[in-house]
Amino acid sequence: MLPVVFRNNKKKLIAVFVLVCLLLMAWMLIGKKLYEAQVRMSPEAIAADFSKQDDSAVDIPGFTEVEPRPYNPLKNVYWGDTHVHTAESFDSTLFGSKTTVEEAYRFAKGEAIPSPGGELMQLSRPIDFVAITDHSESFALTSRCDSTDLNIIEKVTCHVMGTPNVLGFFLLRGLAVADGQQIGSTVPAGEYQPMSRIHPSYDSFPVCKYGNASSEDCYQASNSPWARYKKLADQYNEPGVLTTFAGYEYSPVMEAGGSEHRNVLFNGENLPEHALSSFDIGSALELWRGLEDTCYGECDYITIPHNMNKGWGIYYSPWALDGTPYAAVDWKLRNKREPIAEMYQVKGSSECALGLGATDEECGFSQVLDPCQEGETSGCAFKTSFVRQGFKVGLELEQELGFNPLKFGMIGSTDTHNGNTGDTEEWDFPGKVGALTSPAIRRFAAKEGAKAYQSILKFHTSGGLAAVWAEENTRDSIFSAMKRKEVYATSGTRITVRMFAGWEFDESIKGANDPVQVATQGGVPMGGELTSASSNTESPTFFVWAGADTLSAPLQRIQMVKGWIDEQGETHEQVQDIVCSDGLEVDPITMRCPDNGASVNVSSCSIETEKGAPELMAAWKDPEFDRRQAAFYYTRVLQNPTCRWSTYDAIRLGIAPSPEVPATIRERAWSSPIWVGPEK
């Protein structure tokens, strides 16, 4: 029989052995990956990768100052970005970004800053307005980490949050995913599967749970960074030069990288003391209700959804993220507070998708998600993930509710996490996620077995821009333009687009001395509504004018996208070209312009300027107009092809363009719709 001391020591030895084995297994499963990810983010690894590229091989324009424009009652176009992250967002920090809020504001005016991968970032021209929208969820966590009373668990958590490492991002993101379960029976493939979700709270994170902290402490801690944001927005606001809006991003997390995110932009005085986050509330419905309670009097706000393509169908479904069904009062609140949507950004296009009722080939532009198959509830393209379908859902809801709650305008933005506000030109794309996508060689990295929407090379774009038509570059004027939806989106270039519809002008408007004034007096602009009386037996005239970006390629065509609902309640859509460049005519059978033959030299990215047009103009009438039907119309303007960002990177790296993606891109602009409906 073994002595008692030996037996006790044996137990201790076994316990130690088991602990060592567990630690070794943890290291093999997690620690090694953490270490490898950490090494990749080291200055030495970044410098080694940066040495592989030659930025001088790419010929890019320098920075050009732009003179402020005077007040114009017929309105000027102003360029902006309403979706920008800095190092104040914990995911940006984990991606290696160090850009401050102040630097992001200065970048918008033309100051150059380095990317986390060492690449120089600078605009070709300043932008006119910006909203820095760091995640409101970050405010509490980062503020709490500045405390001096942290215990060991909190210190470790703060170290993970403050140390660039992509695995740290996935770890923290996993803590923020809402717990959920299916509601009722399954729905057909491609329709949003409603889920009952419980949102995470502050104490889901160690810095708000252990030691001296509590949920209430973290709630209060979040108010200090938000107060500083409001102060900085006022400090950098320069009417006529750079208009700045206080804002943040509300960022609830869904499974498989999905989201129901909204950017919140404020105007006026006495803004809320607290920035609502997904630790406070569980859905967009609660967001609007909370904002109604805290933004009143001289305070005004709008919300802007983004990445509808990755919302797994929730954005234009009748369900909120927590499983709450929309009531009529909820639709009215959404209609009031969500006048625009971020239709294009670095994570692709949310206009439409092939295979989901779309009728035109351009729905494949910047779209890599495949239509959902039976049983898929994420990672695929849903009907109600795209704005064109959202417009059609609005027509259906109008018959049910008596009003259309989905009359919204379209803008673009970046969703950059590098602080490089409005930096959307293909030749200056340093990626969006810090040192994970910078320098250039890292943008070509491919994860084995990853889907296309998980690939930087295949999925990411250089980002979009928001364009607004406003009388002057001030908060009130630009905010009013967004509220009335007189806005449009571009895929990054600065194509100018105006669109009007009216009964009081016709084809002769194209020969007028000031067609915009004629259209303004006789119609409504993009974002507007036009009523069709019983006397209106013919279509209104749609006047569209587009001008090319002088630093990009000439224009190729203007397309009209129409959607309508018939007497049986069925929705339809049709897309046709309405004007071509180079004297070409629209084919009456295909309703498309012939290709104008414009080409690109992908070895240098030089373009052919003899083809295409500096401007295009059309006065179009719908040959199938029916005054009894509610319909929407919006224009899509396509320019000649130019090099995609990946081709510019190939030149920098001295390699051939990747065969996995197109070498060129046809940049474009999308107007907000004009709704035409029968007289009620």
Buried (B, 14 or more C-beta within 10 A) or exposed (E): EEEEEEEEEEEEEEEEEEEEEEEEEEEEEEEEBBEEBBEBBEEEBBEEBBEEBEBEEBEBEEEEEEEEEEEEEEBBBBBBBBBBBBBBBBBBBBBBBBBBBBBBBBBBBBBEBBBBBBBEBBBBBBBBBBBBBBBBBBBBBBBBBEBEEBBEEBBEBBEBBBBBBBBBBEBBBEEBBBEBEEBEEEBEBBBBBBBBBEBBBBBBBBBBBBBEBBBEBBBBBBBEBBBBBBEBBEEBBBEBBBBBBBBBBBBBBBBBBBBBBBBBBBBBEEBBEBBBBBBBBBBBBBBBBBBEEBBEEEBBBBBBBBBBBBBBBBBBBBBBBBBBEBEEEBBBBBBEBBBBBBBBBBBBBBBBBBBBBBBBEBBBBBBBBBBBEEEBBBBBBBBBBBBBBBBBBBBBBBEEBEEBBBBBBBBBBBBBBBBBBBBBBBBBBBBBBBBBBBBBBBBBEEEEEEBBBBBBBBBBBBBBBBBBBBBBBBBBBBBBBBBBBBBBBBBBBBBBBBBBBBBEBBEEBBEEEEBBEBBBEBBBBBBBBBBBEEEBEEBBBBBBBBBBBEBBBBBBBBBBBBBBBEEEEEBBBBBBBBBBBBEBEBEEEEBBBBEBEBEBEBEEBEBBEEBBBEEBBBBBEBEEBBBEBBBBBBBBBBBBBBBBBBBBBBBBBEEEBBEEBBBBBBBBBBBBBBBBBBEE
